[in-house]
Amino acid sequence: MADGQLSGIPGGRSIRARVRLDFKGTAKPGKLFFRGKSIEKVAEETREQNVAAFRNIPLQGINIADIDIGIEVYTVFDELSNAEIAYAPVILEVSADSLEDLVRLVAREDFRKIDVISQDPVTLGRIETERLLFKVAEEIKQYRSLLDRKYNLK
């Protein structure tokens, strides 16, 4: 590829996919006599902030065709934190220039599922496979770095 991008798509067509992201909401303690926000409300606010970012901040190589926030917030019990956690799902319908560009979405902590909806077969040669694996490793390193800063592990 002349532009250094991993296409894998014959004829330069894009990859269409639906990506589901579930944004987490955890309880925040209230101050003195006031109760904090419900975990469902925190999850909804987190979803709204991320959806606003998706609408307003372009992602290189990714075109967001539709954002579905119609799925209800759900809660689960987390045994590690011994508390209820709420999740607010979003489904993004995207067109990506390459598999490499899609890695940016599926490497997120809030990623849950991807459905590839393009009908064209994807063929990867040796160079494209190497680039894809390199991009995956790069995203994992960035995520580890984020966790290190977040939890001061270093």
Secondary structure, DSSP 8 states (H G I E B T S, - for coil): -TTS----SGGG--EEEEEEEEEEEE----STTS----HHHHHHHHHHHHHHHHHHS-BTTEEEEEEE--S--EEEEETTTTEEEEEEEEEEEEEES-HHHHHHHHTSTTEEEEEE---S-----HHHHHHHHHHHHHHHHHHHHHHHHHHT--
